[in-house]
Structure formats: structure tokens, C-alpha cells
């Protein structure tokens, strides 16, 4: 019973670290999406067609979100395991 009590705080501490990581990962991906939307609107509106500016912004934001979220997840798994 003593060993089980000694192991529990380590599990709680790792869970807290995972929660902080998940929060930071979503926050980073959200800010990347905002920047990607701005860049997508400007690029598509300027070089492709003015009517597609908003669509380009949304797709650019989604792409940026997916890239950052995927990269952060990959780095977490590489450093801390699954």
C-alpha cells in the first residue's frame, strides 16, 4: 500500500503537465490561425481574386491551425511518449 501512495503524486503531476500542454497547444494553434487568416485574405485577395479573399483567409487559417497543432503534438510525443 505504501508503494501505491508514492506513485500517485507522479501520475497527478504528469496529468497537470499534460493539461497545461493541451491548453498551450490550443492557444498557439489559435494564434497561428489568426495570423494565417490575415495572410490568406491578403494573399488570395491580392493575387488570385478579390471575391475569394474571405474563403482564402478561412482556408489559410485552418491550414495554419492544423500545422501548428500537429507540430506541437508531434514534439510532445517525441519528448514525452504517447
Backbone as CSV, one residue per row, in Angstrom:
resi,resn,N_x,N_y,N_z,CA_x,CA_y,CA_z,C_x,C_y,C_z
1,UNK,0.819,-1.177,0.000,0.000,0.000,0.000,0.871,1.252,0.000
2,UNK,2.043,1.179,0.560,2.947,2.318,0.586,3.444,2.691,-0.804
3,UNK,3.669,1.704,-1.628,4.145,1.972,-2.989,3.072,2.652,-3.825
4,UNK,1.826,2.277,-3.635,0.758,2.888,-4.402,0.625,4.369,-4.050
5,UNK,0.730,4.714,-2.790,0.657,6.106,-2.360,1.826,6.924,-2.882
6,UNK,3.004,6.296,-3.006,4.172,7.012,-3.504,4.068,7.252,-5.010
7,UNK,3.346,6.430,-5.713,3.244,6.560,-7.171,2.168,7.566,-7.587
8,UNK,1.153,7.735,-6.800,0.030,8.602,-7.148,0.435,10.047,-7.423
9,UNK,1.284,10.704,-6.611,1.630,12.097,-6.921,2.330,12.263,-8.270
10,UNK,3.114,11.289,-8.707,3.778,11.372,-10.007,2.750,11.372,-11.132
11,UNK,1.724,10.541,-10.996,0.686,10.477,-12.019,-0.080,11.792,-12.053
12,UNK,-0.395,12.368,-10.892,-1.116,13.635,-10.852,-0.276,14.752,-11.446
13,UNK,1.010,14.748,-11.171,1.882,15.790,-11.694,1.977,15.694,-13.217
14,UNK,2.050,14.490,-13.755,2.115,14.326,-15.205,0.799,14.747,-15.842
15,UNK,-0.318,14.442,-15.210,-1.606,14.846,-15.729,-1.695,16.367,-15.782
16,UNK,-1.199,17.048,-14.765,-1.185,18.505,-14.775,-0.331,19.054,-15.893
17,UNK,0.792,18.409,-16.143,1.670,18.826,-17.234,0.979,18.625,-18.576
18,UNK,0.291,17.514,-18.730,-0.445,17.264,-19.978,-1.562,18.285,-20.166
19,UNK,-2.252,18.633,-19.099,-3.322,19.632,-19.198,-2.766,20.989,-19.606
20,UNK,-1.654,21.384,-19.008,-1.031,22.662,-19.383,-0.569,22.625,-20.825
21,UNK,-0.019,21.507,-21.255,0.421,21.383,-22.638,-0.752,21.480,-23.593
22,UNK,-1.849,20.794,-23.279,-3.013,20.826,-24.162,-3.571,22.239,-24.278
23,UNK,-3.597,22.963,-23.180,-4.068,24.346,-23.206,-3.143,25.212,-24.049
24,UNK,-1.853,25.072,-23.870,-0.890,25.859,-24.637,-0.916,25.491,-26.119
25,UNK,-1.112,24.220,-26.415,-1.163,23.778,-27.805,-2.351,24.408,-28.523
26,UNK,-3.517,24.411,-27.874,-4.693,25.030,-28.488,-4.523,26.534,-28.633
27,UNK,-3.915,27.181,-27.623,-3.708,28.627,-27.681,-2.753,28.986,-28.810
28,UNK,-1.664,28.270,-28.937,-0.695,28.523,-30.005,-1.318,28.308,-31.374
29,UNK,-2.094,27.251,-31.507,-2.737,26.971,-32.787,-3.769,28.042,-33.128
30,UNK,-4.469,28.558,-32.119,-5.451,29.619,-32.363,-4.774,30.886,-32.864
31,UNK,-3.678,31.285,-32.230,-2.971,32.482,-32.676,-2.379,32.285,-34.069
32,UNK,-1.918,31.089,-34.375,-1.429,30.801,-35.726,-2.568,30.894,-36.732
33,UNK,-3.757,30.442,-36.336,-4.915,30.522,-37.231,-5.275,31.971,-37.519
34,UNK,-5.209,32.833,-36.510,-5.494,34.253,-36.745,-4.504,34.849,-37.741
35,UNK,-3.239,34.571,-37.550,-2.229,35.080,-38.476,-2.409,34.476,-39.866
36,UNK,-2.723,33.194,-39.930,-2.947,32.539,-41.211,-4.154,33.095,-41.936
37,UNK,-5.199,33.444,-41.191,-6.372,34.049,-41.818,-6.033,35.404,-42.422
38,UNK,-5.312,36.204,-41.666,-4.917,37.516,-42.193,-4.063,37.387,-43.435
39,UNK,-3.089,36.512,-43.385,-2.210,36.313,-44.543,-2.978,35.718,-45.721
40,UNK,-3.897,34.791,-45.446,-4.685,34.192,-46.519,-5.591,35.193,-47.203
41,UNK,-6.228,36.055,-46.424,-7.095,37.075,-47.010,-6.288,38.008,-47.901
42,UNK,-5.164,38.482,-47.405,-4.344,39.413,-48.184,-3.803,38.745,-49.445
43,UNK,-3.260,37.546,-49.312,-2.645,36.878,-50.460,-3.678,36.525,-51.527
44,UNK,-4.779,35.914,-51.135,-5.786,35.498,-52.116,-6.454,36.719,-52.737
45,UNK,-6.762,37.713,-51.916,-7.414,38.918,-52.429,-6.508,39.668,-53.399
46,UNK,-5.220,39.669,-53.133,-4.281,40.408,-53.982,-3.930,39.655,-55.250
47,UNK,-3.617,38.370,-55.141,-3.052,37.659,-56.275,-4.007,36.729,-57.009
48,UNK,-5.097,36.327,-56.391,-5.979,35.373,-57.060,-7.247,36.074,-57.551
49,UNK,-8.127,36.424,-56.626,-9.372,37.092,-56.996,-9.950,37.783,-55.769
50,UNK,-10.408,39.020,-55.918,-10.985,39.728,-54.769,-12.192,39.015,-54.160
51,UNK,-12.946,38.267,-54.966,-14.123,37.574,-54.445,-13.766,36.392,-53.552
52,UNK,-12.558,35.911,-53.658,-12.149,34.728,-52.884,-11.337,35.084,-51.636
53,UNK,-11.265,36.347,-51.262,-10.437,36.758,-50.134,-10.819,36.099,-48.821
54,UNK,-12.112,36.082,-48.504,-12.562,35.505,-47.230,-12.375,33.989,-47.235
55,UNK,-12.694,33.357,-48.339,-12.509,31.902,-48.442,-11.032,31.549,-48.288
56,UNK,-10.162,32.326,-48.919,-8.724,32.100,-48.779,-8.250,32.320,-47.356
57,UNK,-8.826,33.298,-46.680,-8.465,33.547,-45.292,-8.857,32.414,-44.375
58,UNK,-10.054,31.915,-44.574,-10.512,30.796,-43.738,-9.665,29.550,-44.000
59,UNK,-9.405,29.260,-45.261,-8.596,28.081,-45.555,-7.153,28.255,-45.075
60,UNK,-6.612,29.458,-45.197,-5.261,29.713,-44.671,-5.207,29.565,-43.161
61,UNK,-6.244,30.030,-42.472,-6.307,29.882,-41.023,-6.416,28.436,-40.589
62,UNK,-7.237,27.674,-41.294,-7.365,26.247,-40.965,-6.064,25.500,-41.201
63,UNK,-5.392,25.844,-42.283,-4.107,25.205,-42.575,-3.076,25.530,-41.499
64,UNK,-3.012,26.809,-41.109,-2.056,27.206,-40.067,-2.379,26.522,-38.738
65,UNK,-3.662,26.438,-38.382,-4.070,25.777,-37.147,-3.636,24.315,-37.164
66,UNK,-3.915,23.631,-38.262,-3.576,22.208,-38.366,-2.064,21.987,-38.298
67,UNK,-1.304,22.846,-38.961,0.153,22.692,-38.937,0.724,22.874,-37.538
68,UNK,0.307,23.917,-36.847,0.846,24.175,-35.502,0.388,23.102,-34.530
69,UNK,-0.889,22.736,-34.579,-1.414,21.714,-33.679,-0.701,20.380,-33.905
70,UNK,-0.520,20.009,-35.161,0.171,18.759,-35.476,1.635,18.775,-35.049
71,UNK,2.314,19.895,-35.285,3.721,20.005,-34.899,3.886,19.931,-33.387
72,UNK,3.051,20.647,-32.648,3.134,20.612,-31.183,2.860,19.204,-30.660
73,UNK,1.897,18.518,-31.233,1.589,17.149,-30.817,2.758,16.214,-31.109
74,UNK,3.344,16.349,-32.290,4.491,15.517,-32.660,5.663,15.738,-31.710
75,UNK,5.953,16.974,-31.370,7.068,17.275,-30.468,6.794,16.764,-29.059
76,UNK,5.551,16.832,-28.596,5.204,16.311,-27.279,5.422,14.799,-27.247
77,UNK,4.942,14.120,-28.260,5.081,12.666,-28.287,6.519,12.240,-28.420
78,UNK,7.308,13.018,-29.142,8.731,12.698,-29.283,9.447,12.855,-27.942
79,UNK,9.088,13.872,-27.174,9.766,14.146,-25.900,9.225,13.335,-24.731
80,UNK,7.897,13.124,-24.696,7.273,12.528,-23.511,6.592,11.203,-23.771
81,UNK,6.618,10.725,-24.966,5.932,9.470,-25.274,4.467,9.728,-25.550
82,UNK,3.759,8.679,-25.890,2.328,8.802,-26.240,1.564,9.108,-25.011
